[in-house]
Amino acid sequence: MQKTATATAATGLLAASLLFAPASSAAPTAPAPFEPAPISWGPCEDESLQEAGAECGMLEVPLDYANPDGEKISLAVSQVKHTVPEDQYQGAMLLNPGGPGGSGLYLATLGESVPHGAGAAYDWVGFDPRGVGSSKPALSCDPNYFAHDRPDYLPTTPEKEQEWLSRTSGYAEACGRTGGALLDHMKTTDSVEDMESIRKALGQEKLNYYGFSYGTYLGQVYGTLHPERLRRVVMDGVVNVEDVWYDANLNQDVAFDRNIKIFFDWVARYDSVYHLGTTGAQVERLYYEQRAKLDAQPAGGEIGSSEWTDLFLSAGYGQTGWDKRAKAFAGWVHHGDWQPLVEIYDASNTPGDDNGFAVYNAVQCTDVQWPQQWGRWRADNWVTHAKAPFETWANAWHNASCLNWPAKAGEPVNVDGGDVEGALLISEELDAATPFPGAIEARKRLPGASLISLPGGTTHSGSLSGNGCVDDRIADYLTTGALPQRKPGDGPDVTCEPLPQPTPEGAATIGPKRTEQPKVLQDALRHWR
């Protein structure tokens, strides 16, 4: 009430002063906040959403929130309603899968993965962010950018370097031709205002929020700009707001190199199954030998050295799919079977559909100005490659369109979560996509937050995957609002054991078998590199 009264008094003083001011000195009037229409819900097209009892709709929002009466775009939204009595209802849980560029419609089914029925008290609301998937318009620049047998990632000659510079600048130019006015309004701050529009359209005074990966950055920015609108918050795989975005990718490179070595060690442990080497070093050597051979002669004419790198990338994200990739590796080495390699690559990179990649660039290239001197990129990436050769140059070219992006970059928000009531942060300490320091930094900036860490865990954004230590605490927090007690210092507040590494079929069991990550998360998270 005091805030409202003060605001009213201030408005009165401003109005009085304007009565005596010359007309030419009047300050420009800020646009009124956008008020969306309620969402008209109907059946969903996707069968998995239909089976979950979801309903779907479109929400019209401004292309530019500075001009709320101007051009509109539409966000695709999904919802699985609460099933508890109304006096137990906890409100809407908005979800974001990360990317940026991940489709979030399917996350509306995630409530069923919360233990002890705790998800039943919420409406689980997924959405495709602006430019993504079923939202309109959906951004696409060059659908065949990830076609088979692309140039080798390693720019070991001036000609190879120029080939990739031409490819990435060509992609940026294609986005300029197809993206239109949307490219100027793809920043994280635009999606934050879309979250506000969804909140209003749902008729919610406050939002509950569950963000994975990039979705944790979106949540931190929302909590800075609209802290009074957040209720219960879960953020898994926490982005380091100090590294947005150039440094974040260099830090990823070192972490992915560490994690692929962990995968190679696992393959060697089961040499009786895969026959690729009895030590991680032997498996690693064979991996790079095959990479060099595929650069000269692609497998099946389709899987060259770059595709080989990409199809193993998800092994650095976590343990789901380790066996599949190891079998494909072995099948190629021992029998020349190349079709499984194509299957894995296509599932991860979606040749013929660049929507996720286009949105990834549109957000990251405009959230903040990337270095504009190629000489700096070259020097930084060769230094990083010397200690982390697995992913460094692949990641560099994945982002190099930011050198020529056809939209103006903004300034990142200075994240301050001091007014956020509370949040549950989750991070595996060997997460490569969002390294652990990001979670520590978020805990510092969110004094009401508690952090669950998983020492030794390599999985990126793996909550609600069957780890009772983590998932039960999520359920408790969503039920009662009580967070684990915050400890002094800058470390985690709770530690949990990560899920065990998988045991391949035909091998002696070493420890308990792990639970696979729910497919809804596997699908949603595949766009984040």
ROZASE-159379 format. One record per atom (N, C-alpha, C): residue in one letter; z, x, y. Coordinates in pm, whole numbers, plus 50000, padded with zeros to 5 digits. Layout:
BEGIN
AZXY ...
END
This chain:
BEGIN
M500005008249879 M500005000050000 M500005008650126 Q500815019550125 Q500855028250242 Q499495034250271 K498775037950164 K497455043950182 K496515033850246 T496585021150201 T495715010850256 T496045008250402 A497345007550434 A497745004850572 A497315016050664 T497485028350618 T497085039750699 T495595039950722 A494835036850615 A493385036650629 A492965025850727 T493635014150723 T493305003350815 T493585007350958 A494745013750980 A495105018051114 A494105028251167 A493695037551080 A492735047651122 A491405041251158 T491005031251079 T489755024251109 T489835017351243 G491005011351272 G491185004751400 G491085014451515 L491695026351503 L491615036451608 L490185040951630 L489445042551520 L488065046851533 L487245036151605 A487475023451567 A486725012651630 A487025011951779 A488325013551814 A488705012951955 A488045024152034 S488005036151977 S487415047352049 S485935045352070 L485285038851972 L483845036851985 L483515026652093 L484465017552126 L484225007752232 L483985014452366 F484585026052385 F484505032852514 F483605045052510 A482925047152396 A482065058852382 A480625054952413 P479855064052472 P478435061352493 P477745058952358 A476735050352358 A476055046952233 A475485059252165 S475045069052241 S474405080752183 S475375089752109 S476685088152132 S477655096952069 S478255091151941 A477835079251901 A478405072851783 A478055080751658 A479045082851571 A478815090051446 A478005081451351 P477175087751266 P476405079851169 P477325072851071 T476945060851032 T477745052850941 T477475056850797 A478515059750724 A478355063150583 A477935050750505 P477075052550404 P476655040850326 P477835034750251 A477815021650238 A478865014950161 A478765019050015 P479895020149945 P479855023749803 P478985013849725 F478275019149627 F477395010749546 F478215001749455 E477854989249450 E478524979549364 E477514974449261 P477624978849137 P476634975049035 P476844960748987 A475784955148934 A475894942348866 A476534944348730 P477214934248676 P477744935548540 P476614938048440 I476944944848333 I475954947748229 I475694935148147 S474424932148126 S474044920948040 S473904926247898 W474874923047813 W474914928547679 W474034920647583 G473454927947488 G472634921747386 G472614930347261 P471764927047163 P471734934847040 P471204949147064 C471654958246980 C471184972046985 C469994973646892 E469084982646925 E467944985346839 E468304994446723 D469225003546743 D469575013346641 D470385006746530 E470005009546404 E470665003146291 E472125007146278 S472425019846305 S473815024246291 S474705017346394 L474185014946512 L474955007546613 L475084992946572 Q474034987346516 Q474104973546469 Q475184972046361 E475194981646268 E476164981046158 E477594982146209 A477784989246321 A479124990746379 A479514978946466 G478624969146479 G478924957546563 G478794960446711 A478014970346747 A477864974046888 A476944964346960 E477084964147089 E476164957047177 E475634966947279 C474434964447328 C473764973947417 C473244966847542 G473044974747646 G472504969247770 G472044980347861 M471494976547975 M471014985948076 M471784983448206 L472104994348273 L472804993648401 L471934999948508 E471624992448611 E470824997548722 E471735004548823 V471345016948858 V472125024948953 V471175031349053 P471665036049166 P470775042649263 P470275056049211 L469035058949239 L468545072549216 L469345082249300 D469615078349424 D470345086749520 D471505078549575 Y472725082449544 Y473885074749589 Y474085075549740 A473435084949807 A473465085149952 A472575074250011 N471765068349927 N470895057349969 N470995046249865 P472135039449860 P472385029949752 P471445017949750 D470795015249860 D469845003949864 D468415008249831 G468245021249802 G466915026349776 G466505024949630 E465665034249584 E465105033749449 E466205033649344 K465965026149237 K466945024849129 K466395030848999 I467325035348917 I467025039448779 I467945031548688 S467735032548556 S468545024648463 S469185033548357 L470445031048331 L471195038248228 L471345029348105 A471065034947988 A471275027847863 A472745029247822 V473385018047793 V474825017747764 V475045010247632 S476015014747554 S476385008047430 S477895005747429 Q478334996447346 Q479764993247344 Q480164987347210 V481254992547155 V481934986347041 V483274981447092 K483454968547091 K484634962447154 K485904964447071 H487024963447140 H488324964447074 H488514952846978 T489374954946879 T489634944546779 T491094940646773 V491914946246860 V493344942746862 V493554930546951 P494714923846941 P495024913147035 P495004918247180 E494764909247273 E494584913147412 E495814920047471 D497004916447422 D498194922847478 D498354937347430 Q497484941847335 Q497504955747288 Q496284963547336 Y495464957247416 Y494214963447462 Y494514975047557 Q493784986347536 Q494034998547614 Q492905001747713 G491874993447720 G490814995847817 G489585002247756 A488635006047842 A487365011847798 A487495026947783 M486905032147677 M486845046547652 M485395050947670 L485105057447781 L483765062347807 L483595076047742 L482415078447683 L482195090547605 L480965098047654 N481035111347647 N479865119547674 N479785130447569 P478605132347506 P478485141847395 P478205156047436 G477865158447563 G477565171947605 G476085174147627 G475705186547620 G474335190647647 G474355201347758 P474095197347882 P473655184047925 P472315180647863 G472135167747835 G470905163147772 G471125155747643 G472395154747598 G472685147747474 G472735132747494 S472155125447399 S472245110947401 S473625106547356 G474245097647431 G475595093347399 G475715079247347 L474585072147330 L474665058347282 L475405057547151 Y475165067147061 Y475715066446925 Y477215068946922 L477755074747028 L479195077547029 L480045064947039 A479435053647067 A480195041147070 A480845038146936 T480355044246829 T480925042046696 T482075051546665 L482415060346758 L483385070846728 L484805065546709 G485105054046762 G486455048746752 G486945047146609 E485995044646517 E486395042846377 E486865055846315 S486605067346380 S487035080346327 S488435084146371 V489035076546462 V490385079446508 V491375074746402 P492295083446357 P493215079646249 P494135068046288 H494655061746184 H495715051646196 H495275039446277 G493965037246286 G493475025546357 G493675026046507 A493995037946560 A494305038846704 A493095035846791 G491895037646735 G490705034746815 G490455020146836 A491095011446757 A490814997146764 A491294990846894 A492144997746969 A492684992147093 A491774994547213 Y490665001347192 Y489775004947302 Y488394998947284 D487714996647396 D486274994647393 D485635008447400 W484855012147300 W484225025347297 W482835024147356 V482625031147467 V481425029347547 V480625042347550 G479445042047491 G478535053347497 G477445050747600 F476825061347646 F475695059547738 F474775071647732 D473515069147760 D472565079847781 D472565083147929 P473005095347966 P473025098848108 P471635097848171 R471595098248302 R470315096948372 R469305107248320 G468115102248296 G467045110648244 G467025112248095 V468045107448024 V468215110247881 V467805098147796 G467105100947686 G466925091247578 G466385077747621 S467205067347604 S466795053747633 S466985049747778 S467585058447859 S467675055548001 S466285056948064 K466095050248176 K464775049748238 K464865054048385 P463975063548426 P462995070648343 P463655081548259 A463055084748146 A463515095848062 A462665108048094 L463325119148115 L462645131248161 L461965138448045 S460705142248065 S459975150547970 S458995158948050 C458875171548013 C458005180748087 C456865185948002 D457175191147885 D456175196447791 D456695193847651 P456325182447590 P456905178847460 P456705189247351 N455675197447362 N455395207147257 N455885221247291 Y456825222247384 Y457315235247426 Y457945242947310 F458515235747215 F459155242147100 F458285241446974 A456965241346995 A456055241646881 A456235254646802 H455705254846683 H455935265946591 H455235278746635 D455795289946589 D455265303446608 D455075306646757 R456185306046829 R456175310146970 R456285325346980 P456095330947099 P456205345447113 P457585350647074 D457625363147035 D458895369647003 D459795369647126 Y461065366547104 Y462005366147217 Y462215379847282 L462155390447204 L462515403547258 L461395408947347 P461645410747477 P460605415547569 P460535430847568 T460105436247454 T460125450747436 T458965457747506 T458005450047556 T456905455647633 T456725447247759 P456115452747863 P455845444747983 P455005432447953 E454105433547855 E453255422147820 E454085410747760 K455025414247670 K455875403847610 K456765397347715 E457305405347805 E458145400047911 E457345390347998 Q456145394248034 Q455325385648120 Q454915372848049 E454705373647918 E454345361647844 E455445351147853 W456705355547838 W457795345947848 W458035341547992 L457875350348087 L458005346248227 L456955335648261 S455765337248209 S454715327348233 S455035314148165 R455555314948041 R455905302647970 R457005294948043 T458055302048085 T459175295148148 T458825289948287 S458055297548363 S457625292448494 S456665280748477 G455825281348371 G454935270148343 G455705257648307 Y456815259348235 Y457645247648201 Y458235241648328 A458745250148417 A459285245048543 A458225237648624 E457015243048627 E455925236448700 E455605222948637 A455605222248504 A455345209548436 A456415199248470 C457665203748480 C458735194548518 C458545189548660 G458055198348748 G457785194048885 G456705183448891 R455725184248801 R454655174348800 R455105160948743 T455975161348643 T456345148948573 T457665142948617 G458545151348673 G459905146648702 G460045138448828 G459175141048924 G459215133349047 G460545134549119 A460915123549187 A462135123449268 A463395124949184 L463305121949052 L464495122848968 L465065136948967 L464215147248976 L464695161048966 L465685164549076 D465585157949190 D466505160849301 D467855154149284 H468025146349179 H469255138649162 H469735139149017 M469785151348963 M470195153448825 M471435162148814 K472145163948923 K473325172548921 K474475165648848 T475455173548807 T476665167948746 T477305157748838 T477285160148968 T477885150749062 T477165137249061 D475845137149033 D475135124449019 D475635116748898 S475845123848787 S476355117148667 S477795112448685 V478565119748766 V479925115248798 V479875101648866 E478955100048961 E478845087149029 E478305076448935 D477485080348839 D477065070748736 D478265066048654 M479185075048624 M480405071048554 M481175060748635 E481245062948766 E481915053248853 E481215039648848 S479885039948845 S479145027348838 S479405020248706 I479475027948596 I479795021848467 I481185015748471 R482135023048528 R483505017648539 R483505004248612 K482835003848725 K482794991448804 K482094980248727 A480984983448661 A480234973348588 A481034967648472 L481914975948415 L482774971248306 L483984963548357 G484194963548488 G485354956648544 G486674963448516 Q486634976748502 Q487824984448468 Q488414990948593 E489724989648611 E490394996348721 E490425011348698 K490595015548571 K490595029548533 K489785031448407 L489285043748389 L488565047248268 L489425056148179 N489355054048049 N489715064147953 N488445072347927 Y488595084947895 Y487405093447883 Y487565103447769 Y486485105047691 Y486435114747581 Y485155122647598 G485285135447628 G484115143847652 G484075155647558 F482885158647509 F482635170247425 F481785180347501 S482095193247489 S481215203747537 S480935202047688 Y479675201447729 Y479365199047870 Y480095186647922 G480345176947833 G481085165047874 G482475168347927 T483025179947889 T484325183947945 T484165188448091 Y483025194448123 Y482765198048263 Y482565185348345 L481805175948291 L481625163148358 L482975156448383 G483855156948283 G485185151048299 G486025158148402 Q485935171448408 Q486715178848507 Q486225175948649 V484925174548666 V484395171448799 V484765157048837 Y484665147748742 Y485065133948770 Y486555133448808 G487375141048737 G488805141148767 G489125147448901 T488215155648953 T488385161449085 T488005151549193 L486895144249172 L486365135249274 L486965121249266 H487405117149148 H487965103749130 H489215104049042 P490205111949076 P491355113548986 P492125100548965 E492115091849064 E492865079349053 E492235069648954 R491025072848909 R490315063948818 R490415068248672 L491125078948645 L491275083748508 L492605079348449 R492575075248324 R493785071148254 R494075081448144 R493565079448025 R493775089147917 R492485096947894 V492635109947878 V491485119047876 V491615128547758 V490555129447679 V490455139447571 V489215147847600 M489375161047599 M488235170047623 M488245180847517 D487145181747444 D487035190447326 D485875200047344 G486145213247332 G485125223347356 G484965225347504 V485985231347568 V486135230347713 V485315240847787 V484475236247878 V483655244947962 V484535252248063 N484245264948084 N484945272748185 N484285270448320 V484995263748410 V484405260048540 V484175272248628 E484765283648592 E484545295748671 E483215302448639 D482555298348531 D481355305248483 D480065297348501 V480115286348571 V478945277548583 V477865284248666 W476605285848610 W476255284948470 W475695298248417 Y475305307248505 Y474655319748464 Y475595328248378 D476805330448425 D477755338648349 D478155331948218 A478175318648217 A478545311548095 A477605315147981 N476325316448012 N475355319447907 N475485333747858 L475755343147947 L475985356947902 L477235357847815 N478265350547851 N479485350547769 N479235344147632 Q478405333847629 Q478045327847501 Q477385337947408 D476525346247464 D475755355647381 D476685364547298 V477715369747363 V478665378547293 V479415370547186 A479795358347218 A480555350147123 A479695345847004 F478435342647028 F477565338846917 F477295350646824 D477195362446880 D476985374146795 D478185376346704 R479375374546757 R480575375546674 R480545365046563 N480175352646597 N480225341946499 N479155343046392 I477965348246429 I476955349646324 I477375360246224 K478135370046268 K478675379946175 K479685373446080 I480455363946130 I481385356646043 I480595348945937 F479485342945978 F478605336145882 F478055345945780 F477575357545824 F477045367545730 F478125371945631 D479355373645678 D480455377345588 D480655366545483 W480555353845524 W480715342745430 W479605342745326 V478365345045369 V477245345745275 V477475356845173 A477965368345221 A478225379545130 A479335376245031 R480305368745073 R481405365044982 R480865357144863 Y479785349844885 Y479185341844778 Y477845347744735 D477825360844718 D476595367444673 D476185362544535 S477125357744457 S476775352444325 S475905339844337 V475945333444452 V475145321444476 V473835324944547 Y473925333244652 Y472765335444740 Y472025348544713 H472715358544661 H472095371544628 H471405377744750 L472115377944861 L471565383544985 L472335395845031 G473315400144955 G474105411744992 G475565409444962 T476245420244928 T477665419144892 T478595421945010 T478025425945123 T478815427745244 T478105420745359 G478875417145460 G478275411045577 G477245420045642 A477495432945643 A476555442445703 A475225442345629 Q475275441145495 Q474025440545419 Q473245427745450 V473945416645459 V473285403845490 V472685404445631 E473435410045724 E472955411245861 E471695419845868 R471715431145795 R470545439945795 R469315432545740 L469525424945634 L468415417345575 L467915406745672 Y468835400345744 Y468445390245843 Y467495396245946 Y467845407846002 Y466995413946105 Y465705419746046 E465735424345921 E464515428845856 E463525417245843 Q464035405545802 Q463165393945789 Q462645389445925 R463485390446025 R463055386746160 R461855395146203 A461915408146178 A460805417046215 A459545413746136 K459695410746006 K458535407245925 K457895394345972 L458715384546010 L458195371646054 L457505372546189 D457885382446268 D457185384346394 D455745388746368 A455555396646264 A454205401446229 A453415390846152 Q454105383346064 Q453425373245983 Q454355361345964 P454165350746042 P455065339146036 P455055332445898 A456195327545857 A456315320545729 A455515307645735 G454565306145642 G453725294245641 G452885292745766 G452765303545842 G452045302845969 G452805295446077 E454095292046052 E454855283546146 E456165289546193 I456875296646107 I458185301846142 I458065316746172 G458005320046301 G457985333846344 G459375338746376 S459455349846445 S460755355946473 S461615347146563 S461025340246658 S461815331846749 S462355319646677 E461525313346594 E461995301846517 E463095306046418 W462945318046361 W463965323346270 W465305324446342 T465295329646464 T466525330546542 T467105316746566 D466285307446608 D466775294246646 D467345286346529 L466735287646413 L467205279346302 L468545284046247 F468945296446281 F470275301246241 F471315299346352 L470895294946469 L471835294046581 L473015285046550 S472765273646487 S473865264246464 S474935269846372 A474615280346294 A475645286946214 A476705293246303 G476345296346426 G477325301446522 G478145290746588 Y477715278146576 Y478445266946633 Y479585262146544 G479495265246416 G480525260546325 G480015260846182 Q480825255846090 Q480585257645948 Q479695247045887 T479515235845957 T478625225545905 T477215231145896 G476625230645781 G475265235545763 G475165249945719 W476285256745699 W476215270645651 W475485271545517 D475845262945424 D475235263645291 D473735260945299 K473335251145378 K471915247745390 K471105259545443 R471645266245543 R470935277645601 R470925289645508 A472025291845440 A472065302945344 A471085300645230 K470975288345183 K470015285245076 K468575287245124 A468315283045249 A466965284945303 A466645299745318 F467625307445363 F467495321945375 F467145327945238 A467935324245138 A467725329545003 A466395324944945 G466045312444966 G464785307144913 G463585314344970 W463675317845099 W462575325145161 W462495339545107 V463645346245102 V463655360245060 V463235361744914 H463735352944827 H463525354744684 H462265347844632 H461855336944697 H460755329044642 H459655326044743 G459825330144867 G458815327144968 G458755312545009 D459845305144983 D459885290945021 D460075289845172 W459055285345243 W459145284445388 W459365270245439 Q459115260245355 Q459275246445402 Q460705243145446 P461755247745373 P463115245045423 P463385251145560 L462755262545590 L462925268645723 L462345259545830 V461175253845803 V460555244645900 V461425232245919 E461955227145809 E462795215145816 E464025217545904 I464685228745886 I465875231745965 I465505233946111 Y464445241446136 Y464025244046273 Y463665231146345 D462875222746282 D462445210346346 D463615201046376 A464595200746286 A465755192146308 A466595196846425 S466585209946451 S467405215546558 S466695215746692 N465365217246691 N464635219646816 N463655208646854 T463415199246765 T462605187246790 T461275190146859 P460395198046797 P459045199446854 P458405185646870 G457795183446984 G457215170447015 G458125161747099 D459335166347126 D460265158747209 D461165168647282 D460885170647410 D461655180247489 D462645173647582 N462975160847560 N463825153647654 N465165160547676 G465835164247567 G467135170847582 G467035183947658 F465995191847627 F465805204647694 F465455202747842 A464635192747871 A464255190048009 A465475186348093 V466345177748039 V467545173748112 V468515185348125 Y468635193148018 Y469475205248024 Y469095213848144 N467815216548159 N467355224548272 N467585217348404 A467265204548408 A467375197048533 A468785197048588 V469775196748499 V471175196948543 V471615211148577 Q471445220248482 Q471995233648502 Q471285241148615 C469995239048630 C469275246348734 C469585241348874 T470155229248886 T470455223849019 T471945222349048 D472785223348945 D474235223248971 D474625234849063 V473965246149044 V474305258249118 V473055266949122 Q472925274949227 Q471785283849238 Q471915295549142 W470945297049053 W470905308448962 W470345320549036 P470625332648987 P470025344549050 P468505343149056 Q467925346749168 Q466485345049187 Q465715358149171 Q466395369049140 Q465735381849119 Q465655384548969 W464435385048916 W464275387548773 W464885400848733 G464895410548823 G465475423348790 G466925422248748 R467665413348809 R469065411548768 R469135405448628 W468335395348600 W468305389448466 W467975400148363 R466935407948391 R466515418248296 R467655427848265 A468305432948370 A469375442648351 A470555436648277 D470995424848318 D472165418448256 D471915415348110 N470715410748078 N470455406747940 N470215418647848 W469635429447898 W469515441147813 W470875447547786 V471745447447886 V473105452647865 V473825444147761 T473695430947772 T474365422047676 T473715423247538 H472395424347533 H471695425647406 H472165437947328 A472475448647400 A472885461047333 A474125458947247 K474985449747286 K476195447147208 K476135433847132 A475165425447165 A475085412147104 A473615408147088 P472905413946990 P471455411746981 P471035398346923 F471945391146857 F471545379146784 F470885368746875 E471505365446987 E471095353747064 E470745356847209 T471005368947256 T470945371647399 T469595368247461 W468515373747408 W467225371147473 W466715357047446 A467075351247334 A466735337147312 A467385328447419 N468635331147448 N469365323447548 N468815325947688 A468435338347716 A467865341547847 A466605333347873 W465695333047775 W464455325547795 W464715310547794 H465755306247723 H466105292047723 H466475287147863 N466935296347946 N467395292648080 N466485297748192 A465465305448160 A464705312548263 A463885303448353 S463695290848315 S462995281648405 S463765279648535 C465075282948534 C465865281748657 C465395291548765 L464635301748726 L464055310848826 L463065303648916 N462415293248865 N461335286648937 N461515271548942 W462755266948928 W462955252548914 W462535245149042 P461775234349030 P461205227649147 P462115217249212 A463395220249221 A464345211449292 A465435220349349 K465965216249460 K466945224349532 K468295224249459 A468885235949448 A470205237049384 A471305233449483 G472415228749430 G473565225249512 G474705235249494 E475875231149538 E477085239149524 E477995232549420 P478515240249324 P479415234149225 P480715229349289 V481255218749234 V482525213249281 V483655222849247 N484555224949340 N485765232749313 N486735223949235 V486775225949105 V487545216949018 V489035218349045 D489665207049071 D491105206249095 D491615193649027 G492315195448917 G492835184148842 G494285181148871 G494755185248987 G496165183349020 G496605168949026 D495665159649053 D496015145549064 D495665137648938 V495175144348834 V494915137548708 V496225136148632 E496515124048587 E497815121348524 E498065130048402 G497055131648319 G497235139448198 G495925140548123 A495845150148032 A494655151847950 A495025159747826 L494335156947717 L494505164447593 L493285173347577 L493505186447584 L492435196347571 L492455201947429 I491255204347373 I491145209247237 I490125220447235 S490475231647171 S489535242847162 S489825251347040 E488775253846960 E488885263946856 E488705277546923 E489545287046887 E489635299246966 E488435308546950 L487595306346848 L486365313946834 L485135305246858 D485305294546931 D484175286146974 D483235294847056 A481965295447015 A481005304047084 A480325297147201 A480065284147190 A479335277147297 A480195275447421 T481485272747402 T482425271747514 T483625280547481 P483535293347510 P484595302647470 P485975298647520 F486975302747446 F488365298347463 F488925300147605 P488545310447680 P489075311347817 P488815299047902 G487775291447869 G487515279147943 G488625268947927 A489185268147807 A490285258847784 A491545263347858 I491795276347860 I492955281547932 I492805278848081 E491605280748135 E491365278148277 E491555263348309 A491055254448222 A491235240148245 A492705236348243 R493465242248153 R494895239448147 R495585243448276 K495155254648337 K495725258748465 K495415248748575 R494185243548573 R493745234648681 R494165220248660 L494625217148539 L495115203748508 L496585204948469 P497485205148566 P498895207548534 P499535196648448 G498875185148437 G499395174648350 G498815174848211 A497995185048180 A497315185748051 A498105193647948 S497795190947821 S498305199047710 S497115203847628 L497235215847572 L496145222247500 L496485224247354 I495605219347266 I495665222247123 I494635233147095 S495065244347039 S494125254847001 S494125256346850 L493005261746800 L492865264246656 L492485278946639 P493475287846623 P493185302146610 P492285304846490 G491255312946512 G490345316446404 G489235306346380 G489315294746442 G488295284546421 G487035287446501 T485875285546438 T484595288346503 T483825275746541 T484375264046514 T483635251746535 T483675247346680 H482535243346731 H482395238346867 H482545223246868 S483545218246942 S483745203846960 S483825196646826 G484825200146747 G484925194846612 G486055184946589 S486605179046695 S487695169546675 S487185156846606 L488145149346549 L487875137246471 L486965140146353 S487185151946293 S486405156146176 S487255157546051 G488475152346054 G489305152745935 G490425162845938 N490625169646050 N491745178846063 N492945170746113 G493865167746022 G494975159046056 G495835164246168 C496015177346176 C496855183146280 C496315179746419 V494985180046434 V494365176746561 V494225161646577 D493655155346476 D493275141346490 D494485132146502 D495575135346434 D496775127146447 D497345127846589 R497245139346653 R497725140546790 R496835132946888 I495535132546858 I494645124246939 I495055109546925 A495285105446802 A495685091546778 A496995088246848 D497965097346841 D499255094946907 D499075093547058 Y498285102347115 Y498075101947260 Y497355089147302 L496335085147225 L495615072947261 L496485060647243 T497455061247152 T498325049747128 T499435048647232 T500075059947261 T501285059547345 T501115065947482 G500115074347498 G499985081947623 G500815094547626 A501575097147519 A502435108947515 A501635121047469 L501715131747547 L501045144347515 L502025154047450 P501515163747373 P502395174347325 P503105181147442 Q504355184847421 Q505125191047529 Q504455203847577 R504345204947707 R503685216647765 R504655228447763 K504145239947717 K504975251847707 K504825260547832 P505795268947861 P505655278147974 P504515287947949 G503945293148057 G502905303148046 G501515297148042 D500545305548008 D499135301648013 D498495299947876 G499295299047772 G498735297647638 G498645283247594 P498275280947469 P498205267347417 P499595261347400 D499635248147390 D500895241047372 D501145237447226 V500055236447149 V500135233747006 V499045241946939 T499345247546823 T498295254146744 T498145246946611 C496905245646566 C496595239546438 C495715249046358 E495815248346228 E494925255946142 E493535249546145 P492485257546158 P491145251646150 P490845246946009 L489855238245995 L489425234145863 L488905246245786 P489085246545654 P488685258345577 P487165259845573 Q486725272145550 Q485305274645533 Q484805267545407 P483535263645406 P483015256145291 P482875264845167 T482865258345054 T482595264944926 T481265259644873 P480265268444857 P478965263444811 P479015258744667 E478105249744635 E478015244644499 E477705256144403 G478425256444293 G478205266744193 G479075278944210 A479905278944314 A480795290344338 A482225286344305 A483025296244270 A484455293644249 A485075289744382 T485935279644378 T486575274844501 T487525285344556 I487375288144685 I488305297144755 I488985288844863 G490185283944832 G490875275444927 G490335261144920 P490915252045000 P490505238044996 P489125236145058 K488395226145008 K487115222845067 K487335216045202 R486395218145295 R486515212145427 R485765198945433 T486125190945531 T485435178445557 T484285181045653 E483135175045626 E481995176745716 E482245169545849 Q481685175045955 Q481755168646085 Q480985155546079 P481495144646138 P480765132046134 P479355133646188 K478385126746125 K476995128146165 K476795124246310 V477575114746360 V477415110646499 V477625122446593 L478555131546557 L478775143246642 L477715153746618 Q477265155446492 Q476195165046465 Q474965161546547 D474615148746552 D473435144546626 D473625146346776 A474795142746824 A475015142746968 A475085156747026 L475585166346949 L475855179547004 L474705189446987 R473615185446926 R472605195246890 R471835200547010 H471935194347128 H471155198947242 H471815210647314 W473105212347299 W473775223447370 W473435236447300 R472945246147374 R472565258947315 R473765268147310 
END
